[in-house]
């Protein structure tokens, strides 16, 4: 019984010396939200995300906005109020909306593409599924060049 009591006592001492901690994002009160976190598109599509930056803190937040993980051939732009943004300020207990436009190129492989929107340390993971392989080629049929074939001269008729 003494051995069991000693083990329990040692466990309690160790737990007190090394407290368990939960690692929370220090900006846990700053939230990025869009309802469209996983969408399916075709090559050449333009995706317009409307994203809310929600400040649940008691102070003003100035969040640096960025996008990470998009393939190099994909273009993106962050805008709000007609302006291109790299930082957005939100009053305490309020939200501001910004738009992220992502251009999927015509020449793209079929598959799933993951990227992340950042507002400071806050992350919003997004996924785009390209439903079919894209190409630069047009779907219009091409035909060979038509050449005029000379016809034999018409016989002359006496008048």
C-alpha positions as a printed Julia matrix, in Angstrom:
159×3 Matrix{Float64}:
   0.0    0.0      0.0
   2.88   2.36     0.75
   4.29   1.88    -2.74
   0.95   2.78    -4.28
   0.62   5.88    -2.08
   4.14   6.96    -3.01
   3.39   6.59    -6.73
   0.25   8.69    -6.43
   2.1   11.32    -4.39
   4.91  11.41    -6.98
   2.36  11.8     -9.79
   0.67  14.71    -8.0
   4.03  16.4     -7.39
   5.08  15.98   -11.03
   1.78  17.32   -12.32
   2.18  20.34   -10.06
   5.77  20.91   -11.21
   4.91  20.52   -14.89
   1.42  21.91   -15.36
  -0.52  20.82   -18.37
  -1.01  23.66   -20.79
  -3.25  24.15   -23.74
  -1.59  26.04   -26.57
  -4.1   28.55   -27.8
  -3.46  30.98   -30.6
  -2.71  34.31   -28.92
  -4.93  35.92   -31.53
  -7.71  33.45   -30.71
 -10.1   36.33   -30.37
  -9.48  37.34   -33.98
 -11.45  35.17   -36.42
 -11.46  34.82   -40.21
 -14.69  33.46   -41.65
 -16.13  32.5    -45.02
 -18.8   29.86   -45.62
 -17.0   28.67   -48.78
 -13.99  26.73   -47.46
 -14.02  23.95   -50.09
 -15.3   24.6    -53.61
 -15.11  22.92   -57.0
 -14.34  24.92   -60.15
 -13.31  24.48   -63.78
 -10.02  25.7    -65.28
 -10.04  29.43   -66.02
 -12.54  30.19   -63.23
 -12.43  33.37   -61.18
 -13.27  32.78   -57.5
 -14.52  35.68   -55.38
 -14.39  34.96   -51.65
 -16.11  37.31   -49.2
 -14.17  36.98   -45.92
 -15.07  38.46   -42.52
 -12.33  39.58   -40.13
 -14.01  39.46   -36.7
 -12.4   41.23   -33.73
 -13.7   39.78   -30.46
 -11.1   41.63   -28.37
 -11.45  44.81   -26.33
  -8.92  46.68   -28.47
  -8.5   47.78   -32.06
  -6.72  45.2    -34.21
  -4.53  45.96   -37.22
  -4.12  42.67   -39.08
  -1.66  42.14   -41.93
  -3.46  40.22   -44.69
  -1.72  37.66   -46.87
  -2.24  34.44   -48.83
   0.13  31.49   -48.74
   0.24  28.21   -50.61
  -1.3   29.16   -53.96
   0.52  27.71   -57.01
   2.74  30.26   -58.75
   0.59  30.49   -61.88
  -2.54  31.37   -59.85
  -3.17  35.1    -59.35
  -4.88  36.62   -56.32
  -5.94  40.04   -55.05
  -7.27  41.22   -51.67
  -9.65  44.21   -51.87
 -12.16  46.13   -49.79
 -13.96  49.38   -50.55
 -12.37  49.46   -54.0
  -8.86  49.44   -52.52
  -6.18  46.76   -52.73
  -5.3   45.8    -49.14
  -2.34  44.45   -47.22
  -3.65  45.44   -43.76
  -7.12  45.87   -42.27
  -8.07  47.63   -39.03
 -11.13  46.5    -37.05
 -12.66  48.18   -33.99
 -13.27  46.12   -30.83
 -16.22  43.71   -30.98
 -16.8   44.44   -34.69
 -16.15  42.82   -38.05
 -14.96  44.05   -41.43
 -15.41  42.23   -44.73
 -12.8   42.01   -47.46
 -12.76  40.17   -50.79
 -10.21  37.7    -52.05
 -10.23  37.13   -55.79
  -8.39  34.01   -57.0
  -7.81  33.39   -60.71
  -7.48  29.71   -61.66
  -5.39  29.45   -64.85
  -6.67  27.71   -67.98
  -3.67  25.39   -68.0
  -4.03  23.54   -64.71
  -4.04  19.91   -63.62
  -7.13  18.27   -62.19
  -6.85  17.95   -58.42
  -7.2   19.52   -55.0
  -5.34  22.74   -54.16
  -4.93  23.95   -50.57
  -3.97  27.47   -49.52
  -4.28  29.68   -46.44
  -5.47  33.24   -45.84
  -3.73  34.99   -42.94
  -4.79  37.97   -40.83
  -1.76  38.37   -38.6
  -1.4   34.99   -36.89
  -5.01  33.95   -37.57
  -5.42  31.37   -40.35
  -8.26  30.46   -42.7
  -7.49  27.25   -44.64
  -9.24  27.01   -48.01
  -9.45  24.31   -50.68
 -10.18  24.54   -54.39
 -10.94  21.38   -56.34
 -10.27  21.64   -60.06
 -12.75  19.21   -61.59
 -10.99  18.66   -64.92
  -7.59  19.17   -66.52
  -7.28  22.49   -68.28
  -5.46  23.44   -71.44
  -4.59  26.48   -73.53
  -6.12  24.9    -76.62
  -9.4   26.13   -77.95
 -12.29  23.76   -78.43
 -13.07  25.19   -81.88
 -12.3   22.82   -84.75
  -9.64  23.86   -87.19
  -9.75  23.17   -90.91
  -7.02  23.13   -93.53
  -6.56  26.2    -95.66
  -8.79  26.08   -98.71
  -6.98  26.7   -101.95
  -8.58  27.68  -105.22
  -8.21  25.03  -107.84
  -7.99  26.55  -111.31
 -10.69  25.33  -113.61
 -10.14  24.75  -117.31
 -11.06  27.68  -119.54
 -14.54  27.7   -120.96
 -14.8   27.1   -124.71
 -15.37  30.25  -126.64
 -18.65  30.56  -128.45
 -18.91  32.15  -131.87
 -21.11  35.18  -132.08
